[in-house]
């Protein structure tokens, strides 16, 4: 059986599309390196992390980042985590919370920031978090 060049290229495009879909699915539903994930709970506590890990599943409802060495929370660290309801950041070294750090977390109900090195909080830091009842 002889396969033409255009048929071979079409076949390669199909494989490339399948690979891209698999990689996207892994990124959307994967778990950050060193963390453990169970359902909508992502547990990254006590891992010595210095920054918020990349690759937290968008479906996460609870994220435990306590007991690490995180020093700064940027405005993009939690972007896209629209289902997050519980965020534990206690027992870190956080000294800076950038304005807009929690802006995508509209469903956030509980946030723990105790035992960090925060001196002040930016103005209107929680304006996008109407369900936040416990800090």
N, CA, C and O atoms as a Tinker XYZ file with bonds, in Angstrom:
   540  protein
     1  N      0.844000   -1.180000    0.000000    73     2
     2  CA     0.000000    0.000000    0.000000    64     1     3
     3  C      0.887000    1.240000    0.000000    63     2     4     5
     4  O      1.829000    1.340000    0.787000    81     3
     5  N      0.589000    2.155000   -0.861000    73     3     6
     6  CA     1.376000    3.370000   -1.001000    64     5     7
     7  C      0.587000    4.544000   -0.413000    63     6     8     9
     8  O     -0.582000    4.743000   -0.745000    81     7
     9  N      1.227000    5.310000    0.451000    73     7    10
    10  CA     0.572000    6.453000    1.088000    64     9    11
    11  C      1.185000    7.722000    0.518000    63    10    12    13
    12  O      2.406000    7.876000    0.504000    81    11
    13  N      0.353000    8.613000    0.058000    73    11    14
    14  CA     0.844000    9.867000   -0.505000    64    13    15
    15  C      1.350000   10.795000    0.596000    63    14    16    17
    16  O      1.049000   10.612000    1.775000    81    15
    17  N      2.119000   11.789000    0.182000    73    15    18
    18  CA     2.658000   12.763000    1.139000    64    17    19
    19  C      1.563000   13.537000    1.852000    63    18    20    21
    20  O      1.683000   13.833000    3.041000    81    19
    21  N      0.488000   13.871000    1.130000    73    19    22
    22  CA    -0.599000   14.635000    1.760000    64    21    23
    23  C     -1.360000   13.780000    2.771000    63    22    24    25
    24  O     -1.809000   14.288000    3.799000    81    23
    25  N     -1.506000   12.486000    2.486000    73    23    26
    26  CA    -2.166000   11.596000    3.461000    64    25    27
    27  C     -1.306000   11.442000    4.717000    63    26    28    29
    28  O     -1.823000   11.421000    5.834000    81    27
    29  N      0.010000   11.335000    4.523000    73    27    30
    30  CA     0.931000   11.206000    5.657000    64    29    31
    31  C      0.872000   12.465000    6.533000    63    30    32    33
    32  O      0.834000   12.372000    7.760000    81    31
    33  N      0.863000   13.633000    5.899000    73    31    34
    34  CA     0.788000   14.894000    6.658000    64    33    35
    35  C     -0.537000   14.997000    7.405000    63    34    36    37
    36  O     -0.572000   15.468000    8.542000    81    35
    37  N     -1.624000   14.562000    6.778000    73    35    38
    38  CA    -2.939000   14.586000    7.440000    64    37    39
    39  C     -2.922000   13.674000    8.658000    63    38    40    41
    40  O     -3.459000   14.019000    9.710000    81    39
    41  N     -2.303000   12.509000    8.511000    73    39    42
    42  CA    -2.192000   11.586000    9.639000    64    41    43
    43  C     -1.381000   12.178000   10.776000    63    42    44    45
    44  O     -1.738000   12.025000   11.945000    81    43
    45  N     -0.285000   12.860000   10.436000    73    43    46
    46  CA     0.542000   13.506000   11.459000    64    45    47
    47  C     -0.238000   14.622000   12.164000    63    46    48    49
    48  O     -0.095000   14.806000   13.373000    81    47
    49  N     -1.057000   15.361000   11.419000    73    47    50
    50  CA    -1.863000   16.416000   12.036000    64    49    51
    51  C     -2.854000   15.834000   13.032000    63    50    52    53
    52  O     -3.083000   16.413000   14.093000    81    51
    53  N     -3.442000   14.690000   12.695000    73    51    54
    54  CA    -4.380000   14.032000   13.619000    64    53    55
    55  C     -3.647000   13.632000   14.896000    63    54    56    57
    56  O     -4.143000   13.863000   15.999000    81    55
    57  N     -2.471000   13.033000   14.747000    73    55    58
    58  CA    -1.698000   12.631000   15.940000    64    57    59
    59  C     -1.285000   13.852000   16.772000    63    58    60    61
    60  O     -1.331000   13.818000   18.002000    81    59
    61  N     -0.885000   14.917000   16.094000    73    59    62
    62  CA    -0.501000   16.139000   16.806000    64    61    63
    63  C     -1.691000   16.715000   17.568000    63    62    64    65
    64  O     -1.536000   17.178000   18.697000    81    63
    65  N     -2.870000   16.691000   16.966000    73    63    66
    66  CA    -4.072000   17.196000   17.634000    64    65    67
    67  C     -4.421000   16.337000   18.844000    63    66    68    69
    68  O     -4.804000   16.860000   19.890000    81    67
    69  N     -4.288000   15.024000   18.704000    73    67    70
    70  CA    -4.558000   14.127000   19.840000    64    69    71
    71  C     -3.571000   14.374000   20.975000    63    70    72    73
    72  O     -3.964000   14.425000   22.141000    81    71
    73  N     -2.294000   14.526000   20.641000    73    71    74
    74  CA    -1.278000   14.789000   21.660000    64    73    75
    75  C     -1.551000   16.115000   22.363000    63    74    76    77
    76  O     -1.441000   16.200000   23.586000    81    75
    77  N     -1.904000   17.145000   21.605000    73    75    78
    78  CA    -2.216000   18.449000   22.197000    64    77    79
    79  C     -3.413000   18.346000   23.138000    63    78    80    81
    80  O     -3.410000   18.949000   24.211000    81    79
    81  N     -4.435000   17.586000   22.745000    73    79    82
    82  CA    -5.619000   17.411000   23.593000    64    81    83
    83  C     -5.259000   16.683000   24.882000    63    82    84    85
    84  O     -5.746000   17.043000   25.954000    81    83
    85  N     -4.420000   15.672000   24.788000    73    83    86
    86  CA    -3.996000   14.940000   25.983000    64    85    87
    87  C     -3.186000   15.829000   26.918000    63    86    88    89
    88  O     -3.385000   15.796000   28.132000    81    87
    89  N     -2.273000   16.625000   26.360000    73    87    90
    90  CA    -1.477000   17.530000   27.192000    64    89    91
    91  C     -2.353000   18.582000   27.856000    63    90    92    93
    92  O     -2.143000   18.919000   29.021000    81    91
    93  N     -3.345000   19.110000   27.115000    73    91    94
    94  CA    -4.255000   20.099000   27.693000    64    93    95
    95  C     -5.044000   19.470000   28.835000    63    94    96    97
    96  O     -5.200000   20.085000   29.890000    81    95
    97  N     -5.543000   18.253000   28.638000    73    95    98
    98  CA    -6.318000   17.572000   29.678000    64    97    99
    99  C     -5.461000   17.324000   30.903000    63    98   100   101
   100  O     -5.929000   17.480000   32.031000    81    99
   101  N     -4.211000   16.939000   30.694000    73    99   102
   102  CA    -3.314000   16.698000   31.833000    64   101   103
   103  C     -3.064000   17.992000   32.598000    63   102   104   105
   104  O     -3.022000   17.986000   33.828000    81   103
   105  N     -2.896000   19.101000   31.880000    73   103   106
   106  CA    -2.662000   20.382000   32.550000    64   105   107
   107  C     -3.908000   20.845000   33.284000    63   106   108   109
   108  O     -3.808000   21.403000   34.376000    81   107
   109  N     -5.076000   20.624000   32.704000    73   107   110
   110  CA    -6.323000   21.078000   33.315000    64   109   111
   111  C     -6.694000   20.233000   34.528000    63   110   112   113
   112  O     -7.315000   20.735000   35.466000    81   111
   113  N     -6.323000   18.968000   34.519000    73   111   114
   114  CA    -6.743000   18.072000   35.589000    64   113   115
   115  C     -5.575000   17.475000   36.356000    63   114   116   117
   116  O     -5.779000   16.629000   37.227000    81   115
   117  N     -4.359000   17.898000   36.050000    73   115   118
   118  CA    -3.186000   17.346000   36.708000    64   117   119
   119  C     -3.039000   17.887000   38.113000    63   118   120   121
   120  O     -3.903000   18.598000   38.625000    81   119
   121  N     -1.938000   17.535000   38.712000    73   119   122
   122  CA    -1.641000   17.963000   40.072000    64   121   123
   123  C     -0.254000   18.588000   40.059000    63   122   124   125
   124  O      0.643000   18.063000   39.399000    81   123
   125  N     -0.050000   19.704000   40.774000    73   123   126
   126  CA     1.280000   20.317000   40.798000    64   125   127
   127  C      2.333000   19.347000   41.332000    63   126   128   129
   128  O      2.041000   18.483000   42.159000    81   127
   129  N      3.547000   19.507000   40.849000    73   127   130
   130  CA     4.675000   18.678000   41.269000    64   129   131
   131  C      4.805000   18.686000   42.794000    63   130   132   133
   132  O      4.746000   19.753000   43.405000    81   131
   133  N      4.973000   17.557000   43.398000    73   131   134
   134  CA     5.137000   17.322000   44.838000    64   133   135
   135  C      3.821000   17.351000   45.618000    63   134   136   137
   136  O      3.764000   16.821000   46.728000    81   135
   137  N      2.775000   17.949000   45.076000    73   135   138
   138  CA     1.499000   18.053000   45.777000    64   137   139
   139  C      0.703000   16.758000   45.604000    63   138   140   141
   140  O      1.024000   15.921000   44.761000    81   139
   141  N     -0.335000   16.616000   46.417000    73   139   142
   142  CA    -1.248000   15.492000   46.212000    64   141   143
   143  C     -2.643000   16.053000   45.969000    63   142   144   145
   144  O     -3.042000   17.062000   46.550000    81   143
   145  N     -3.366000   15.374000   45.100000    73   143   146
   146  CA    -4.701000   15.828000   44.728000    64   145   147
   147  C     -5.689000   14.697000   44.915000    63   146   148   149
   148  O     -5.436000   13.554000   44.536000    81   147
   149  N     -6.825000   15.042000   45.511000    73   147   150
   150  CA    -7.900000   14.074000   45.705000    64   149   151
   151  C     -9.217000   14.801000   45.475000    63   150   152   153
   152  O     -9.613000   15.657000   46.266000    81   151
   153  N     -9.884000   14.452000   44.393000    73   151   154
   154  CA   -11.114000   15.160000   44.050000    64   153   155
   155  C    -10.810000   16.626000   43.806000    63   154   156   157
   156  O     -9.974000   16.959000   42.966000    81   155
   157  N    -11.482000   17.502000   44.532000    73   155   158
   158  CA   -11.280000   18.943000   44.357000    64   157   159
   159  C    -10.340000   19.532000   45.415000    63   158   160   161
   160  O    -10.250000   20.752000   45.556000    81   159
   161  N     -9.641000   18.666000   46.158000    73   159   162
   162  CA    -8.712000   19.091000   47.214000    64   161   163
   163  C     -7.274000   18.951000   46.726000    63   162   164   165
   164  O     -6.856000   17.871000   46.307000    81   163
   165  N     -6.521000   20.045000   46.784000    73   163   166
   166  CA    -5.105000   20.042000   46.404000    64   165   167
   167  C     -4.303000   20.317000   47.663000    63   166   168   169
   168  O     -4.455000   21.367000   48.287000    81   167
   169  N     -3.449000   19.370000   48.038000    73   167   170
   170  CA    -2.673000   19.461000   49.274000    64   169   171
   171  C     -1.197000   19.654000   48.947000    63   170   172   173
   172  O     -0.537000   18.744000   48.447000    81   171
   173  N     -0.688000   20.851000   49.237000    73   171   174
   174  CA     0.710000   21.194000   49.000000    64   173   175
   175  C      1.347000   21.671000   50.301000    63   174   176   177
   176  O      2.303000   22.446000   50.259000    81   175
   177  N      0.856000   21.240000   51.433000    73   175   178
   178  CA     1.362000   21.755000   52.703000    64   177   179
   179  C      2.671000   21.079000   53.108000    63   178   180   181
   180  O      2.894000   19.893000   52.867000    81   179
   181  N      3.525000   21.889000   53.736000    73   179   182
   182  CA     4.767000   21.382000   54.298000    64   181   183
   183  C      5.775000   20.856000   53.298000    63   182   184   185
   184  O      6.515000   19.923000   53.609000    81   183
   185  N      5.823000   21.429000   52.108000    73   183   186
   186  CA     6.731000   20.939000   51.064000    64   185   187
   187  C      7.938000   21.844000   50.848000    63   186   188   189
   188  O      8.760000   21.578000   49.972000    81   187
   189  N      8.051000   22.910000   51.635000    73   187   190
   190  CA     9.172000   23.830000   51.471000    64   189   191
   191  C      9.059000   24.724000   50.247000    63   190   192   193
   192  O     10.058000   25.276000   49.785000    81   191
   193  N      7.843000   24.871000   49.716000    73   191   194
   194  CA     7.637000   25.687000   48.517000    64   193   195
   195  C      7.964000   27.151000   48.795000    63   194   196   197
   196  O      7.654000   27.671000   49.867000    81   195
   197  N      8.593000   27.811000   47.822000    73   195   198
   198  CA     8.918000   29.226000   47.967000    64   197   199
   199  C      7.952000   30.118000   47.198000    63   198   200   201
   200  O      7.878000   31.325000   47.429000    81   199
   201  N      7.214000   29.500000   46.282000    73   199   202
   202  CA     6.201000   30.218000   45.509000    64   201   203
   203  C      4.962000   29.334000   45.391000    63   202   204   205
   204  O      5.019000   28.131000   45.645000    81   203
   205  N      3.861000   29.937000   45.008000    73   203   206
   206  CA     2.636000   29.177000   44.752000    64   205   207
   207  C      2.901000   28.308000   43.527000    63   206   208   209
   208  O      3.353000   28.819000   42.502000    81   207
   209  N      2.629000   27.008000   43.611000    73   207   210
   210  CA     2.940000   26.127000   42.489000    64   209   211
   211  C      2.057000   26.395000   41.275000    63   210   212   213
   212  O      0.911000   26.826000   41.400000    81   211
   213  N      2.611000   26.131000   40.115000    73   211   214
   214  CA     1.858000   26.232000   38.863000    64   213   215
   215  C      1.120000   24.911000   38.643000    63   214   216   217
   216  O      1.521000   23.874000   39.172000    81   215
   217  N      0.060000   24.955000   37.873000    73   215   218
   218  CA    -0.630000   23.729000   37.497000    64   217   219
   219  C     -1.686000   23.249000   38.469000    63   218   220   221
   220  O     -2.070000   22.080000   38.432000    81   219
   221  N     -2.167000   24.132000   39.345000    73   219   222
   222  CA    -3.272000   23.749000   40.226000    64   221   223
   223  C     -4.501000   23.550000   39.341000    63   222   224   225
   224  O     -4.831000   24.430000   38.545000    81   223
   225  N     -5.181000   22.413000   39.464000    73   223   226
   226  CA    -6.353000   22.168000   38.607000    64   225   227
   227  C     -7.401000   23.271000   38.758000    63   226   228   229
   228  O     -7.663000   23.744000   39.864000    81   227
   229  N     -7.985000   23.667000   37.652000    73   227   230
   230  CA    -9.007000   24.726000   37.675000    64   229   231
   231  C    -10.249000   24.298000   38.442000    63   230   232   233
   232  O    -11.051000   25.137000   38.851000    81   231
   233  N    -10.407000   23.008000   38.636000    73   231   234
   234  CA   -11.567000   22.497000   39.369000    64   233   235
   235  C    -11.359000   22.498000   40.887000    63   234   236   237
   236  O    -12.273000   22.144000   41.632000    81   235
   237  N    -10.175000   22.888000   41.349000    73   235   238
   238  CA    -9.866000   22.853000   42.784000    64   237   239
   239  C    -10.836000   23.723000   43.582000    63   238   240   241
   240  O    -11.121000   24.863000   43.215000    81   239
   241  N    -11.338000   23.156000   44.686000    73   239   242
   242  CA   -12.198000   23.899000   45.606000    64   241   243
   243  C    -11.479000   24.195000   46.914000    63   242   244   245
   244  O    -11.853000   25.114000   47.642000    81   243
   245  N    -10.445000   23.413000   47.208000    73   243   246
   246  CA    -9.654000   23.638000   48.418000    64   245   247
   247  C     -8.178000   23.514000   48.055000    63   246   248   249
   248  O     -7.773000   22.572000   47.374000    81   247
   249  N     -7.374000   24.485000   48.520000    73   247   250
   250  CA    -5.946000   24.494000   48.261000    64   249   251
   251  C     -5.214000   24.749000   49.570000    63   250   252   253
   252  O     -5.362000   25.809000   50.178000    81   251
   253  N     -4.423000   23.769000   49.998000    73   251   254
   254  CA    -3.637000   23.878000   51.231000    64   253   255
   255  C     -2.187000   24.162000   50.877000    63   254   256   257
   256  O     -1.491000   23.311000   50.323000    81   255
   257  N     -1.739000   25.369000   51.205000    73   255   258
   258  CA    -0.359000   25.783000   50.969000    64   257   259
   259  C      0.329000   26.162000   52.276000    63   258   260   261
   260  O      1.372000   26.814000   52.263000    81   259
   261  N     -0.245000   25.760000   53.388000    73   259   262
   262  CA     0.307000   26.117000   54.691000    64   261   263
   263  C      1.620000   25.375000   54.957000    63   262   264   265
   264  O      1.917000   24.355000   54.336000    81   263
   265  N      2.388000   25.915000   55.891000    73   263   266
   266  CA     3.664000   25.331000   56.339000    64   265   267
   267  C      4.671000   25.186000   55.202000    63   266   268   269
   268  O      5.300000   24.141000   55.040000    81   267
   269  N      4.811000   26.254000   54.421000    73   267   270
   270  CA     5.816000   26.319000   53.366000    64   269   271
   271  C      6.691000   27.537000   53.612000    63   270   272   273
   272  O      6.696000   28.081000   54.717000    81   271
   273  N      7.420000   27.965000   52.614000    73   271   274
   274  CA     8.284000   29.148000   52.712000    64   273   275
   275  C      7.903000   30.191000   51.667000    63   274   276   277
   276  O      8.761000   30.900000   51.140000    81   275
   277  N      6.619000   30.275000   51.375000    73   275   278
   278  CA     6.129000   31.245000   50.392000    64   277   279
   279  C      6.294000   32.650000   50.964000    63   278   280   281
   280  O      5.909000   32.908000   52.104000    81   279
   281  N      6.864000   33.555000   50.176000    73   279   282
   282  CA     7.144000   34.907000   50.660000    64   281   283
   283  C      6.251000   35.971000   50.029000    63   282   284   285
   284  O      6.113000   37.067000   50.571000    81   283
   285  N      5.647000   35.654000   48.894000    73   283   286
   286  CA     4.887000   36.663000   48.150000    64   285   287
   287  C      3.721000   35.994000   47.443000    63   286   288   289
   288  O      3.846000   34.879000   46.935000    81   287
   289  N      2.576000   36.687000   47.415000    73   287   290
   290  CA     1.416000   36.237000   46.649000    64   289   291
   291  C      1.198000   37.275000   45.551000    63   290   292   293
   292  O      0.931000   38.442000   45.837000    81   291
   293  N      1.312000   36.845000   44.297000    73   291   294
   294  CA     1.167000   37.772000   43.179000    64   293   295
   295  C     -0.270000   37.765000   42.652000    63   294   296   297
   296  O     -1.074000   36.904000   43.011000    81   295
   297  N     -0.570000   38.729000   41.807000    73   295   298
   298  CA    -1.933000   38.834000   41.285000    64   297   299
   299  C     -2.266000   37.738000   40.282000    63   298   300   301
   300  O     -3.427000   37.609000   39.893000    81   299
   301  N     -1.292000   36.948000   39.850000    73   299   302
   302  CA    -1.570000   35.850000   38.917000    64   301   303
   303  C     -1.479000   34.464000   39.564000    63   302   304   305
   304  O     -1.781000   33.462000   38.916000    81   303
   305  N     -1.073000   34.396000   40.815000    73   303   306
   306  CA    -0.887000   33.092000   41.471000    64   305   307
   307  C     -2.154000   32.243000   41.493000    63   306   308   309
   308  O     -2.079000   31.021000   41.364000    81   307
   309  N     -3.306000   32.868000   41.654000    73   307   310
   310  CA    -4.561000   32.116000   41.756000    64   309   311
   311  C     -5.510000   32.404000   40.588000    63   310   312   313
   312  O     -6.694000   32.075000   40.653000    81   311
   313  N     -4.991000   33.012000   39.529000    73   311   314
   314  CA    -5.865000   33.335000   38.397000    64   313   315
   315  C     -6.394000   32.056000   37.761000    63   314   316   317
   316  O     -5.669000   31.078000   37.576000    81   315
   317  N     -7.664000   32.096000   37.437000    73   315   318
   318  CA    -8.318000   30.951000   36.814000    64   317   319
   319  C     -8.894000   29.933000   37.786000    63   318   320   321
   320  O     -9.572000   28.998000   37.361000    81   319
   321  N     -8.642000   30.091000   39.075000    73   319   322
   322  CA    -9.151000   29.128000   40.066000    64   321   323
   323  C    -10.515000   29.587000   40.563000    63   322   324   325
   324  O    -10.690000   29.887000   41.744000    81   323
   325  N    -11.466000   29.636000   39.662000    73   323   326
   326  CA   -12.786000   30.210000   39.936000    64   325   327
   327  C    -13.651000   29.375000   40.870000    63   326   328   329
   328  O    -14.661000   29.870000   41.369000    81   327
   329  N    -13.278000   28.114000   41.121000    73   327   330
   330  CA   -14.063000   27.249000   42.011000    64   329   331
   331  C    -13.510000   27.190000   43.428000    63   330   332   333
   332  O    -14.093000   26.536000   44.292000    81   331
   333  N    -12.391000   27.866000   43.676000    73   331   334
   334  CA   -11.732000   27.773000   44.980000    64   333   335
   335  C    -12.600000   28.382000   46.083000    63   334   336   337
   336  O    -13.025000   29.534000   45.991000    81   335
   337  N    -12.854000   27.593000   47.124000    73   335   338
   338  CA   -13.664000   28.038000   48.264000    64   337   339
   339  C    -12.840000   28.168000   49.533000    63   338   340   341
   340  O    -13.147000   29.001000   50.386000    81   339
   341  N    -11.790000   27.351000   49.672000    73   339   342
   342  CA   -10.971000   27.329000   50.887000    64   341   343
   343  C     -9.500000   27.449000   50.486000    63   342   344   345
   344  O     -9.006000   26.676000   49.665000    81   343
   345  N     -8.810000   28.423000   51.074000    73   343   346
   346  CA    -7.405000   28.653000   50.776000    64   345   347
   347  C     -6.636000   28.806000   52.080000    63   346   348   349
   348  O     -6.887000   29.730000   52.854000    81   347
   349  N     -5.695000   27.891000   52.316000    73   347   350
   350  CA    -4.868000   27.935000   53.526000    64   349   351
   351  C     -3.458000   28.386000   53.162000    63   350   352   353
   352  O     -2.742000   27.706000   52.426000    81   351
   353  N     -3.076000   29.536000   53.686000    73   351   354
   354  CA    -1.746000   30.102000   53.459000    64   353   355
   355  C     -1.011000   30.355000   54.769000    63   354   356   357
   356  O      0.017000   31.032000   54.777000    81   355
   357  N     -1.520000   29.823000   55.874000    73   355   358
   358  CA    -0.898000   30.098000   57.163000    64   357   359
   359  C      0.465000   29.410000   57.289000    63   358   360   361
   360  O      0.775000   28.469000   56.558000    81   359
   361  N      1.265000   29.903000   58.230000    73   359   362
   362  CA     2.592000   29.349000   58.526000    64   361   363
   363  C      3.522000   29.377000   57.316000    63   362   364   365
   364  O      4.169000   28.381000   56.991000    81   363
   365  N      3.578000   30.526000   56.660000    73   363   366
   366  CA     4.528000   30.763000   55.583000    64   365   367
   367  C      5.397000   31.954000   55.973000    63   366   368   369
   368  O      5.485000   32.304000   57.149000    81   367
   369  N      6.026000   32.564000   55.004000    73   367   370
   370  CA     6.858000   33.751000   55.232000    64   369   371
   371  C      6.321000   34.921000   54.402000    63   370   372   373
   372  O      7.081000   35.798000   53.990000    81   371
   373  N      5.022000   34.927000   54.163000    73   371   374
   374  CA     4.431000   35.925000   53.272000    64   373   375
   375  C      4.555000   37.329000   53.857000    63   374   376   377
   376  O      4.080000   37.605000   54.958000    81   375
   377  N      5.202000   38.205000   53.098000    73   375   378
   378  CA     5.322000   39.602000   53.523000    64   377   379
   379  C      4.637000   40.539000   52.530000    63   378   380   381
   380  O      4.424000   41.714000   52.830000    81   379
   381  N      4.289000   40.019000   51.342000    73   379   382
   382  CA     3.647000   40.848000   50.311000    64   381   383
   383  C      2.449000   40.121000   49.716000    63   382   384   385
   384  O      2.544000   38.973000   49.283000    81   383
   385  N      1.321000   40.822000   49.709000    73   383   386
   386  CA     0.127000   40.380000   48.987000    64   385   387
   387  C     -0.132000   41.452000   47.938000    63   386   388   389
   388  O     -0.495000   42.579000   48.274000    81   387
   389  N      0.050000   41.107000   46.677000    73   387   390
   390  CA    -0.176000   42.103000   45.630000    64   389   391
   391  C     -1.659000   42.427000   45.499000    63   390   392   393
   392  O     -2.514000   41.565000   45.705000    81   391
   393  N     -1.953000   43.667000   45.159000    73   391   394
   394  CA    -3.338000   44.068000   44.895000    64   393   395
   395  C     -3.880000   43.194000   43.773000    63   394   396   397
   396  O     -3.219000   43.018000   42.749000    81   395
   397  N     -5.070000   42.650000   43.955000    73   395   398
   398  CA    -5.672000   41.784000   42.947000    64   397   399
   399  C     -5.306000   40.314000   43.109000    63   398   400   401
   400  O     -5.668000   39.491000   42.268000    81   399
   401  N     -4.595000   39.977000   44.177000    73   399   402
   402  CA    -4.141000   38.597000   44.375000    64   401   403
   403  C     -5.290000   37.597000   44.452000    63   402   404   405
   404  O     -5.131000   36.436000   44.073000    81   403
   405  N     -6.445000   38.045000   44.940000    73   403   406
   406  CA    -7.580000   37.130000   45.122000    64   405   407
   407  C     -8.757000   37.481000   44.208000    63   406   408   409
   408  O     -9.878000   37.035000   44.452000    81   407
   409  N     -8.521000   38.263000   43.173000    73   407   410
   410  CA    -9.614000   38.796000   42.351000    64   409   411
   411  C    -10.412000   37.733000   41.594000    63   410   412   413
   412  O    -11.597000   37.943000   41.337000    81   411
   413  N     -9.813000   36.612000   41.233000    73   411   414
   414  CA   -10.552000   35.563000   40.512000    64   413   415
   415  C    -11.319000   34.631000   41.446000    63   414   416   417
   416  O    -12.103000   33.799000   40.989000    81   415
   417  N    -11.098000   34.765000   42.740000    73   415   418
   418  CA   -11.652000   33.814000   43.714000    64   417   419
   419  C    -13.002000   34.289000   44.243000    63   418   420   421
   420  O    -13.156000   34.544000   45.437000    81   419
   421  N    -13.964000   34.402000   43.357000    73   419   422
   422  CA   -15.290000   34.934000   43.716000    64   421   423
   423  C    -16.068000   34.016000   44.644000    63   422   424   425
   424  O    -16.978000   34.476000   45.334000    81   423
   425  N    -15.734000   32.730000   44.680000    73   423   426
   426  CA   -16.435000   31.783000   45.552000    64   425   427
   427  C    -15.710000   31.551000   46.874000    63   426   428   429
   428  O    -16.161000   30.752000   47.696000    81   427
   429  N    -14.590000   32.242000   47.085000    73   427   430
   430  CA   -13.782000   32.039000   48.285000    64   429   431
   431  C    -14.592000   32.322000   49.553000    63   430   432   433
   432  O    -15.163000   33.400000   49.716000    81   431
   433  N    -14.628000   31.326000   50.446000    73   431   434
   434  CA   -15.364000   31.441000   51.708000    64   433   435
   435  C    -14.438000   31.547000   52.909000    63   434   436   437
   436  O    -14.742000   32.251000   53.873000    81   435
   437  N    -13.301000   30.844000   52.854000    73   435   438
   438  CA   -12.365000   30.827000   53.975000    64   437   439
   439  C    -10.938000   31.044000   53.490000    63   438   440   441
   440  O    -10.489000   30.416000   52.531000    81   439
   441  N    -10.239000   31.938000   54.166000    73   439   442
   442  CA    -8.850000   32.247000   53.847000    64   441   443
   443  C     -8.073000   32.321000   55.151000    63   442   444   445
   444  O     -8.443000   33.057000   56.066000    81   443
   445  N     -6.999000   31.556000   55.226000    73   443   446
   446  CA    -6.143000   31.591000   56.420000    64   445   447
   447  C     -4.803000   32.208000   56.050000    63   446   448   449
   448  O     -4.103000   31.728000   55.158000    81   447
   449  N     -4.463000   33.275000   56.749000    73   447   450
   450  CA    -3.216000   33.997000   56.519000    64   449   451
   451  C     -2.398000   34.157000   57.800000    63   450   452   453
   452  O     -1.366000   34.828000   57.791000    81   451
   453  N     -2.841000   33.558000   58.885000    73   451   454
   454  CA    -2.151000   33.760000   60.160000    64   453   455
   455  C     -0.728000   33.180000   60.117000    63   454   456   457
   456  O     -0.405000   32.320000   59.297000    81   455
   457  N      0.091000   33.679000   61.019000    73   455   458
   458  CA     1.491000   33.283000   61.162000    64   457   459
   459  C      2.293000   33.469000   59.872000    63   458   460   461
   460  O      2.930000   32.546000   59.365000    81   459
   461  N      2.233000   34.709000   59.363000    73   459   462
   462  CA     3.039000   35.146000   58.236000    64   461   463
   463  C      3.750000   36.428000   58.637000    63   462   464   465
   464  O      3.759000   36.777000   59.818000    81   463
   465  N      4.338000   37.130000   57.700000    73   463   466
   466  CA     5.085000   38.353000   57.999000    64   465   467
   467  C      4.431000   39.582000   57.384000    63   466   468   469
   468  O      5.114000   40.518000   56.967000    81   467
   469  N      3.109000   39.570000   57.332000    73   467   470
   470  CA     2.370000   40.679000   56.730000    64   469   471
   471  C      2.359000   41.880000   57.664000    63   470   472   473
   472  O      2.079000   41.748000   58.855000    81   471
   473  N      2.662000   43.048000   57.120000    73   471   474
   474  CA     2.606000   44.296000   57.874000    64   473   475
   475  C      1.321000   45.056000   57.565000    63   474   476   477
   476  O      0.773000   45.742000   58.427000    81   475
   477  N      0.847000   44.929000   56.329000    73   475   478
   478  CA    -0.391000   45.602000   55.923000    64   477   479
   479  C     -1.009000   44.841000   54.761000    63   478   480   481
   480  O     -0.356000   44.017000   54.121000    81   479
   481  N     -2.279000   45.132000   54.498000    73   479   482
   482  CA    -3.004000   44.540000   53.369000    64   481   483
   483  C     -3.351000   45.647000   52.387000    63   482   484   485
   484  O     -3.730000   46.741000   52.805000    81   483
   485  N     -3.228000   45.386000   51.082000    73   483   486
   486  CA    -3.591000   46.413000   50.104000    64   485   487
   487  C     -5.059000   46.804000   50.224000    63   486   488   489
   488  O     -5.903000   45.993000   50.605000    81   487
   489  N     -5.347000   48.048000   49.898000    73   487   490
   490  CA    -6.722000   48.523000   49.894000    64   489   491
   491  C     -7.574000   47.682000   48.963000    63   490   492   493
   492  O     -7.116000   47.272000   47.897000    81   491
   493  N     -8.796000   47.427000   49.357000    73   491   494
   494  CA    -9.777000   46.710000   48.547000    64   493   495
   495  C     -9.322000   45.309000   48.131000    63   494   496   497
   496  O     -9.753000   44.793000   47.100000    81   495
   497  N     -8.455000   44.700000   48.934000    73   495   498
   498  CA    -7.910000   43.383000   48.610000    64   497   499
   499  C     -9.003000   42.335000   48.433000    63   498   500   501
   500  O     -8.874000   41.439000   47.599000    81   499
   501  N    -10.078000   42.442000   49.214000    73   499   502
   502  CA   -11.121000   41.418000   49.192000    64   501   503
   503  C    -12.410000   41.877000   48.509000    63   502   504   505
   504  O    -13.463000   41.277000   48.723000    81   503
   505  N    -12.346000   42.917000   47.700000    73   503   506
   506  CA   -13.553000   43.449000   47.062000    64   505   507
   507  C    -14.196000   42.465000   46.086000    63   506   508   509
   508  O    -15.392000   42.577000   45.816000    81   507
   509  N    -13.448000   41.515000   45.555000    73   507   510
   510  CA   -13.979000   40.542000   44.597000    64   509   511
   511  C    -14.382000   39.232000   45.260000    63   510   512   513
   512  O    -14.641000   38.242000   44.577000    81   511
   513  N    -14.436000   39.226000   46.595000    73   511   514
   514  CA   -14.706000   37.998000   47.333000    64   513   515
   515  C    -15.937000   38.149000   48.224000    63   514   516   517
   516  O    -15.813000   38.174000   49.449000    81   515
   517  N    -17.133000   38.251000   47.617000    73   515   518
   518  CA   -18.347000   38.526000   48.395000    64   517   519
   519  C    -18.735000   37.409000   49.373000    63   518   520   521
   520  O    -19.457000   37.663000   50.337000    81   519
   521  N    -18.271000   36.190000   49.141000    73   519   522
   522  CA   -18.631000   35.072000   50.010000    64   521   523
   523  C    -17.652000   34.854000   51.152000    63   522   524   525
   524  O    -17.871000   34.009000   52.020000    81   523
   525  N    -16.564000   35.631000   51.143000    73   523   526
   526  CA   -15.529000   35.470000   52.160000    64   525   527
   527  C    -16.076000   35.867000   53.525000    63   526   528   529
   528  O    -16.378000   37.035000   53.771000    81   527
   529  N    -16.199000   34.879000   54.408000    73   527   530
   530  CA   -16.739000   35.149000   55.724000    64   529   531
   531  C    -15.738000   34.914000   56.833000    63   530   532   533
   532  O    -15.994000   35.245000   57.991000    81   531
   533  N    -14.594000   34.341000   56.482000    73   531   534
   534  CA   -13.619000   34.017000   57.524000    64   533   535
   535  C    -12.213000   34.232000   56.980000    63   534   536   537
   536  O    -11.811000   33.612000   55.995000    81   535
   537  N    -11.470000   35.124000   57.640000    73   535   538
   538  CA   -10.082000   35.393000   57.262000    64   537   539
   539  C     -9.207000   35.098000   58.460000    63   538   540
   540  O     -7.988000   35.251000   58.386000    81   539
